[in-house]
Amino acid sequence: MNKFSLLSFAAIAALASEPVAIQKITVEASASKADSKSVEADEMVKFSRQSDLAEMLSNTLPEITHVRNSAVGNDIILRGFRKDNLVITIDDAKVCGACPNRMDPPSMHVSSSQIQSVEVQEGPFDVTQFGSLGGKINVVTKDPEKGIHGEVSATLGSFDYRKLSTTVEGGNDKVQALVGFSRETSGQYKDGDGKTLVEQTNLLTNTAGQKYATSHKDDNAYERNNFWTKIVGNISNNQKLTMSYFGDRADDVLYPRYRMDAQVDDTDMFNLKYQLLNLSDFSDELKIEGYHSKVAHVMSNDFRTGASNPTMNMVAPVDATIQGASVENTLTLAGTKVSVGLDGSIRNWNGTKFARSNPAAINIIIPDVDTTNIALYAKALKTIGNYEISGGIRYDDTTIDANQDLALIDANTTANRTFMTNMKDRDYNNISANVLAKYNYTKNTNVFMGLGQSVRVPDAKELYYVPSGNINLNETINREIDLGAEHTTGSLHLKGTVFYSDLKDYIYQYKNTSTATTWANIDATIYGIDLKADVLLNNEWRTETGMAYQKGTKKDPSQLTGTATQTDKDLAEIPPMKGRAALVFDNSVHYAMAEWIGATSQTIDENNGEKEIAGYSIFNLKYGAELGKGFSLMTGINNIFNRTYAVSNSYIGNELLAEGSIPLVLNEPGRNFYATLSYKF
């Protein structure tokens, strides 16, 4: 793909003028993502009008669907796996959202302007990260380059969307450095019926206190400032040190699906990586990494009518931190690439809630929980003739410790006190493993198979959320098989993958009464297929098509016990069949795309409050041009026919704005326009 094509794919998305490549790592690639043979041809993220990673990926890969929370801060579902069933990292380092209702999922805590590429790995085939049950998504940020370079871009869009981003980088052979800043604001988008976020909420809820106050009906959806820096030092010919920092300051973010909005969402993330190359015959690379991230999240209902009653004006400050470190040595033995590593992390989660009229009466949400993990892992990759064979194994030792603060316990209600005094620490010991094989039948055709087992332990909310957590939860085990084939003939490229996941003790949130939820372990399956077909029509025209389907089933709904009988075998949060098709023109000066994205209606778990969501079909147009002298212009129209539709967001399990625990379904944006002018030097 030529330089302009890389530029325009991302830039026409209205936010940045740099390429953001998706490296979709399938099972045959999971042993070594650095092996170019095992990584599909790069695809580019087609941004929407805003810098939301979940939305970018959802608009590019049919097997990913975003969960619409608001105008920003949306979540990711990959192959039917979501929340802690996925690992999302930034430069292989973790950041954990603080909100127990995932207003701020990990995918929110990165700026689109700093992204170089996104690696999407499906299935339980990663042994380097803790808890990679159904897949892993890693965001790779840009490295600085030598010399002096810079970039400034400005975006205007519908619904008062504004973004200004600037980056400056430079250095010599020894040291390179990069600094960047972006400011982004947006009004409330309108759906295809012309309703704003506030109007959707006020129309769909009958609870007066949850409606937005008249004085806040025209508030911005969010304001956000990002700043980042990265320094790379080449200490010697075989030593490299990389240090980076990212900060995110999001204020007054409206979350119309929830009972509260976010007044503050502050993120600080530090990352350090030290590499030593070619130390000896037993060390091709020794890599030492460490990271620290903290998210401070403050929720309140200040913008709702219920806040007019001082005893009902609630504030909920929540903090989440995680520190981690790893050491990995890679060597080559008898033609086999082997990596052995030690990995560890400590995650702390702590949250409270109180009325502004009585801040001393603190109610605990998450009782100051530490999750400590230490692990050993090994992985190997070998090529034998036409075969590429890889595998990995990981052993995890995990301790989860809840702090029983007696003073705070005494301040809570009787039900909360009973729950917290019965809390207990948990210990888990687990093994994950996989084996993968790829056979190159011909130069242009290959088939591949993967068998894997991965494990993830319950998180602090599932165990200790006051008072509905379940302290007796077991870890979830995913045993999965993936099969696929890839073929290129002339200008046609085809690829297909099928998978089957057998889930033992799957951690599932459900309604145990008519208005309350809790968690339980159940046995379940998720299986599916994704297909891709790209055609190069000539040097300037090409087509891109893809589809994905997945089905989730409970083996025995009666494992979910409560006041109501559970009979529905459908798993919640399983997206419907989804497809994408695009016609692309690119002659290195002008770029244009006509794009269709659509989905069928969604199967739902009726016993647990999911709502039916109809299928949809939308069309987008994008155009970009190189103007010369470092300038480029990118424009686009999303949802051309102004359809009113929703994606897979009728899931249960959060403190949603709801009637009888039936969630509000938030519609997607209606027709919207955007334009980005960029200058690079």
CORWOFEN-V201946 format. One record per pair of residues at least 4 apart in sequence whose ideal C-beta (glycine too) atoms are under 6 Angstrom apart, sorted by sequence separation. I is the first residue (numbers start at 1). GAP is how many residues later the second one is. D is the distance in whole Angstrom. If there is no record, write none. Layout:
I,GAP,D + I,GAP,D
//
This chain:
1,4,4 + 4,4,6 + 7,4,6 + 8,4,5 + 25,4,4 + 57,4,6 + 69,4,5 + 81,4,4 + 89,4,6 + 99,4,4 + 104,4,5 + 132,4,5 + 157,4,3 + 171,4,5 + 190,4,5 + 191,4,5 + 195,4,4 + 212,4,5 + 235,4,4 + 279,4,4 + 412,4,4 + 441,4,5 + 458,4,4 + 460,4,6 + 461,4,4 + 465,4,4 + 537,4,4 + 627,4,4 + 639,4,6 + 658,4,5 + 1,5,6 + 69,5,5 + 77,5,4 + 81,5,5 + 89,5,6 + 99,5,5 + 121,5,6 + 171,5,3 + 195,5,5 + 205,5,5 + 212,5,6 + 301,5,6 + 302,5,5 + 332,5,6 + 333,5,6 + 354,5,5 + 383,5,5 + 412,5,5 + 458,5,5 + 464,5,5 + 488,5,5 + 537,5,6 + 586,5,5 + 605,5,5 + 627,5,6 + 658,5,5 + 10,6,6 + 11,6,4 + 58,6,5 + 68,6,6 + 126,6,4 + 171,6,6 + 190,6,6 + 234,6,6 + 235,6,6 + 255,6,5 + 301,6,5 + 306,6,5 + 307,6,4 + 440,6,5 + 463,6,5 + 511,6,5 + 512,6,5 + 536,6,5 + 560,6,4 + 604,6,4 + 626,6,5 + 627,6,6 + 48,7,5 + 57,7,5 + 58,7,5 + 67,7,6 + 97,7,4 + 254,7,5 + 279,7,6 + 331,7,6 + 354,7,6 + 382,7,5 + 487,7,5 + 585,7,5 + 656,7,4 + 657,7,5 + 25,8,5 + 58,8,4 + 66,8,5 + 67,8,4 + 78,8,6 + 97,8,5 + 155,8,4 + 188,8,4 + 233,8,4 + 277,8,5 + 354,8,5 + 409,8,5 + 438,8,6 + 439,8,5 + 463,8,5 + 509,8,5 + 535,8,5 + 604,8,6 + 625,8,5 + 10,9,5 + 29,9,3 + 47,9,5 + 97,9,6 + 169,9,4 + 188,9,4 + 202,9,5 + 253,9,4 + 330,9,4 + 381,9,4 + 486,9,4 + 557,9,4 + 584,9,5 + 10,10,5 + 28,10,5 + 29,10,6 + 126,10,5 + 154,10,5 + 202,10,6 + 232,10,5 + 276,10,4 + 352,10,5 + 353,10,5 + 438,10,4 + 509,10,5 + 534,10,5 + 557,10,6 + 624,10,4 + 45,11,4 + 55,11,5 + 95,11,5 + 168,11,6 + 328,11,6 + 329,11,6 + 380,11,6 + 409,11,5 + 462,11,6 + 485,11,6 + 582,11,6 + 583,11,5 + 602,11,5 + 54,12,4 + 65,12,5 + 153,12,5 + 231,12,5 + 275,12,5 + 352,12,6 + 353,12,6 + 437,12,5 + 484,12,6 + 507,12,6 + 508,12,6 + 533,12,5 + 557,12,6 + 623,12,5 + 6,13,4 + 46,13,5 + 122,13,5 + 167,13,4 + 301,13,5 + 328,13,4 + 379,13,4 + 484,13,4 + 582,13,4 + 601,13,5 + 650,13,6 + 46,14,6 + 64,14,5 + 95,14,5 + 121,14,6 + 152,14,5 + 198,14,4 + 230,14,4 + 274,14,5 + 351,14,4 + 436,14,4 + 508,14,5 + 532,14,4 + 601,14,5 + 622,14,4 + 45,15,5 + 121,15,5 + 166,15,6 + 250,15,4 + 300,15,5 + 326,15,6 + 327,15,5 + 351,15,4 + 378,15,6 + 458,15,4 + 483,15,5 + 554,15,5 + 581,15,5 + 600,15,5 + 650,15,5 + 23,16,5 + 24,16,5 + 63,16,6 + 151,16,5 + 229,16,5 + 273,16,5 + 350,16,6 + 435,16,5 + 505,16,4 + 506,16,5 + 531,16,5 + 553,16,5 + 599,16,6 + 621,16,5 + 120,17,6 + 165,17,4 + 249,17,6 + 299,17,4 + 326,17,4 + 349,17,5 + 377,17,4 + 482,17,5 + 580,17,5 + 599,17,6 + 88,18,4 + 150,18,5 + 228,18,5 + 272,18,5 + 350,18,4 + 434,18,4 + 457,18,5 + 506,18,5 + 530,18,4 + 620,18,5 + 55,19,6 + 88,19,6 + 119,19,4 + 164,19,5 + 198,19,5 + 248,19,4 + 298,19,5 + 325,19,6 + 375,19,6 + 376,19,5 + 481,19,5 + 504,19,6 + 552,19,3 + 579,19,6 + 598,19,4 + 646,19,5 + 52,20,6 + 54,20,4 + 90,20,5 + 149,20,5 + 227,20,5 + 271,20,5 + 349,20,5 + 433,20,6 + 455,20,5 + 456,20,5 + 529,20,6 + 21,21,4 + 22,21,5 + 54,21,6 + 118,21,6 + 163,21,4 + 247,21,6 + 297,21,5 + 324,21,4 + 375,21,5 + 402,21,5 + 432,21,6 + 480,21,4 + 503,21,5 + 528,21,5 + 578,21,4 + 597,21,6 + 618,21,5 + 619,21,5 + 646,21,5 + 52,22,5 + 54,22,5 + 148,22,4 + 226,22,5 + 270,22,5 + 348,22,5 + 432,22,5 + 455,22,5 + 528,22,3 + 552,22,4 + 117,23,5 + 147,23,6 + 162,23,5 + 246,23,5 + 296,23,5 + 322,23,6 + 323,23,5 + 374,23,5 + 432,23,5 + 478,23,5 + 479,23,5 + 502,23,6 + 576,23,5 + 577,23,5 + 596,23,5 + 644,23,6 + 645,23,6 + 115,24,6 + 116,24,5 + 145,24,6 + 225,24,5 + 269,24,4 + 347,24,4 + 401,24,5 + 454,24,5 + 527,24,6 + 550,24,6 + 576,24,5 + 20,25,4 + 116,25,6 + 144,25,4 + 146,25,5 + 161,25,5 + 245,25,5 + 295,25,5 + 322,25,4 + 373,25,5 + 430,25,4 + 478,25,6 + 501,25,5 + 595,25,4 + 618,25,5 + 116,26,4 + 224,26,5 + 268,26,5 + 346,26,5 + 400,26,5 + 453,26,5 + 526,26,5 + 576,26,4 + 75,27,6 + 114,27,5 + 144,27,6 + 160,27,4 + 244,27,5 + 294,27,4 + 321,27,5 + 372,27,5 + 477,27,4 + 500,27,4 + 594,27,6 + 114,28,6 + 159,28,5 + 222,28,6 + 223,28,5 + 267,28,5 + 345,28,5 + 399,28,5 + 452,28,5 + 525,28,5 + 549,28,4 + 642,28,5 + 110,29,5 + 243,29,5 + 293,29,6 + 320,29,5 + 371,29,5 + 428,29,5 + 476,29,5 + 593,29,4 + 616,29,4 + 642,29,4 + 73,30,6 + 75,30,4 + 146,30,6 + 159,30,4 + 266,30,5 + 344,30,4 + 398,30,4 + 451,30,6 + 476,30,5 + 524,30,5 + 548,30,6 + 73,31,6 + 76,31,5 + 222,31,4 + 242,31,4 + 292,31,5 + 319,31,5 + 370,31,5 + 474,31,4 + 476,31,5 + 498,31,5 + 592,31,5 + 639,31,6 + 15,32,5 + 144,32,4 + 265,32,5 + 343,32,5 + 397,32,6 + 450,32,4 + 522,32,6 + 523,32,4 + 547,32,4 + 639,32,5 + 13,33,6 + 144,33,5 + 187,33,6 + 188,33,5 + 221,33,5 + 241,33,5 + 291,33,5 + 318,33,3 + 369,33,5 + 497,33,5 + 570,33,5 + 572,33,4 + 591,33,4 + 613,33,5 + 10,34,6 + 13,34,3 + 144,34,4 + 264,34,4 + 342,34,6 + 396,34,5 + 449,34,5 + 473,34,6 + 546,34,5 + 638,34,5 + 9,35,3 + 14,35,5 + 73,35,5 + 185,35,6 + 186,35,5 + 240,35,5 + 263,35,5 + 290,35,4 + 367,35,5 + 368,35,4 + 496,35,5 + 570,35,5 + 590,35,5 + 15,36,5 + 341,36,5 + 395,36,5 + 448,36,5 + 545,36,5 + 572,36,6 + 637,36,6 + 239,37,6 + 262,37,6 + 263,37,5 + 289,37,5 + 316,37,4 + 495,37,5 + 522,37,4 + 568,37,5 + 589,37,6 + 613,37,6 + 22,38,6 + 185,38,5 + 340,38,5 + 394,38,4 + 447,38,5 + 544,38,5 + 568,38,5 + 572,38,5 + 636,38,6 + 238,39,4 + 260,39,4 + 288,39,5 + 314,39,6 + 494,39,5 + 568,39,4 + 611,39,4 + 184,40,5 + 238,40,5 + 260,40,6 + 339,40,5 + 393,40,4 + 446,40,5 + 520,40,6 + 543,40,6 + 610,40,5 + 635,40,5 + 260,41,5 + 287,41,5 + 314,41,6 + 315,41,6 + 423,41,6 + 493,41,5 + 566,41,5 + 87,42,5 + 183,42,5 + 261,42,5 + 338,42,5 + 392,42,5 + 445,42,5 + 542,42,5 + 634,42,5 + 79,43,6 + 286,43,5 + 313,43,5 + 492,43,5 + 609,43,5 + 87,44,6 + 182,44,5 + 311,44,6 + 336,44,5 + 337,44,5 + 364,44,6 + 391,44,4 + 444,44,5 + 491,44,6 + 541,44,6 + 608,44,5 + 633,44,6 + 87,45,4 + 285,45,5 + 462,45,6 + 491,45,4 + 540,45,6 + 181,46,5 + 283,46,5 + 284,46,5 + 311,46,6 + 336,46,4 + 362,46,6 + 390,46,5 + 602,46,6 + 632,46,5 + 284,47,5 + 310,47,4 + 419,47,6 + 424,47,6 + 428,47,5 + 474,47,5 + 524,47,6 + 540,47,5 + 85,48,5 + 86,48,6 + 180,48,5 + 283,48,6 + 284,48,6 + 389,48,5 + 419,48,4 + 423,48,6 + 470,48,6 + 631,48,5 + 85,49,5 + 86,49,5 + 87,49,5 + 88,49,5 + 89,49,5 + 90,49,5 + 210,49,6 + 282,49,5 + 362,49,5 + 363,49,6 + 458,49,6 + 470,49,5 + 630,49,5 + 91,50,6 + 179,50,5 + 361,50,6 + 388,50,4 + 416,50,5 + 468,50,5 + 510,50,5 + 512,50,3 + 513,50,5 + 630,50,5 + 416,51,5 + 630,51,6 + 113,52,4 + 178,52,5 + 387,52,6 + 415,52,5 + 609,52,5 + 54,53,5 + 81,53,3 + 386,53,6 + 609,53,5 + 53,54,4 + 81,54,6 + 177,54,5 + 386,54,4 + 611,54,5 + 201,55,4 + 176,56,5 + 78,57,5 + 197,57,6 + 462,57,5 + 175,58,5 + 197,59,4 + 398,59,5 + 174,60,6 + 51,61,4 + 402,62,5 + 114,66,6 + 113,69,5 + 111,71,6 + 575,73,4 + 573,78,5 + 572,79,5 + 572,80,6 + 144,86,6 + 216,87,4 + 30,91,6 + 212,91,6 + 369,91,4 + 212,92,6 + 213,92,5 + 23,94,6 + 25,94,6 + 210,94,6 + 211,94,5 + 366,94,5 + 20,95,5 + 30,95,4 + 369,95,6 + 16,96,5 + 21,96,4 + 22,96,5 + 23,96,5 + 24,96,5 + 25,96,4 + 27,96,6 + 209,96,6 + 15,97,5 + 16,97,5 + 208,97,6 + 209,97,3 + 367,97,5 + 511,97,5 + 27,98,6 + 510,98,5 + 364,102,5 + 49,108,4 + 349,111,4 + 49,112,5 + 114,114,5 + 71,115,5 + 111,115,4 + 71,118,6 + 17,136,5 + 109,139,6 + 15,140,6 + 14,141,5 + 14,143,6 + 509,144,4 + 515,145,6 + 515,146,5 + 71,150,4 + 72,150,5 + 511,150,6 + 103,152,5 + 101,157,6 + 109,158,5 + 103,159,6 + 104,161,5 + 95,174,6 + 93,178,5 + 91,180,6 + 70,184,6 + 70,185,5 + 69,188,6 + 104,193,6 + 98,197,4 + 93,198,4 + 95,198,4 + 99,198,5 + 98,199,4 + 98,220,4 + 98,221,6 + 98,222,4 + 96,224,5 + 96,226,5 + 94,228,5 + 130,243,5 + 127,250,4 + 96,251,6 + 127,252,6 + 127,265,4 + 127,267,4 + 127,305,6 + 125,309,5 + 133,321,5 + 132,322,6 + 133,323,4 + 125,325,6 + 131,325,4 + 125,327,5 + 124,328,4 + 124,330,3 + 133,345,5 + 31,348,6 + 32,349,5 + 31,350,4 + 124,354,5 + 124,356,5 + 123,357,6 + 31,359,3 + 123,359,5 + 100,361,5 + 84,372,6 + 84,375,5 + 259,396,6 + 259,398,5 + 257,399,6 + 258,399,6 + 257,400,6 + 257,407,5 + 27,409,5 + 257,409,5 + 28,410,4 + 28,420,4 + 27,421,6 + 27,423,3 + 80,446,5 + 210,447,5 + 192,450,5 + 192,451,5 + 193,451,5 + 192,452,3 + 205,452,6 + 191,453,5 + 27,455,4 + 204,460,5 + 63,467,5 + 80,470,4 + 79,471,6 + 80,472,5 + 191,476,4 + 192,478,4 + 191,479,5 + 189,480,4 + 190,480,5 + 62,484,5 + 62,485,5 + 63,485,4 + 62,486,4 + 82,491,6 + 80,494,5 + 77,498,6 + 65,510,4 + 158,514,4 + 158,515,5 + 62,516,5 + 62,517,6 + 157,517,4 + 62,518,5 + 156,519,6 + 155,521,4 + 153,523,6 + 154,523,6 + 153,525,4 + 152,527,5 + 151,529,5 + 150,531,5 + 101,553,4 + 101,554,5 + 68,579,6 + 5,581,5 + 68,581,5 + 65,582,6 + 67,582,5 + 8,583,4 + 65,583,5 + 4,584,5 + 2,586,5 + 68,598,5 + 12,610,4 + 12,612,4 + 11,613,6 + 17,615,6 + 8,616,4 + 4,622,6 + 12,622,4 + 11,623,4 + 49,623,6 + 12,624,5 + 49,625,4 + 14,660,4 + 17,661,4 + 14,662,5 + 11,665,6
//
